[in-house]
């Protein structure tokens, strides 16, 4: 498993990349996409923290509504706050690329 951490980019004022969250629980879920972006907030314009490989197990802590992301002809509007299972970097990932549609609990 390789995780590459990269520097973030500037974000338009319209998208909030600082999101409050509280854990209501968590679930272990597999990443179902290839090189999926884990971002600093639940928007495609938020800085890229790293890219998660297909099959990586993530702790999905909770979800919020964010930017719409399409995968397989389906539109997803929720994003999960995630961290690498077993300890590792975290951030926000579109539920389009998490097993079972992402975290089961709202933040």
C-alpha positions, 0 to 999 in steps of 0.5 A: 500500500502506498499513500502519497500526501500532497500539498493542498491548493487554494479553495474558492470562498464559496466552498467551505473546506473547514467542516465541523464533525462529531463521530456518532460511530464509525464503520470500516469500509473499502475504497471502491475506486482507483486513486481516490482523492481524500480532500481537506473538506467535502468539496472537489475544490478543497485541497488534496490531502492524498490519493487512496488506492482501490481496496484500502480499508478506511475508517468512515466516521460520519458524513455530510452533504457536499459537492455532487460526484458521479460514479457509474451513472449515479450522482452522490452528494454525501462525503464521509470523514475518513481515516486510514484504518490502523492509523493514518492520514484522514480527510474527506472522501466522496461516498461515490468511492466508498463501499456501501455508500459511505459512513452510516452516521451523519456528522 
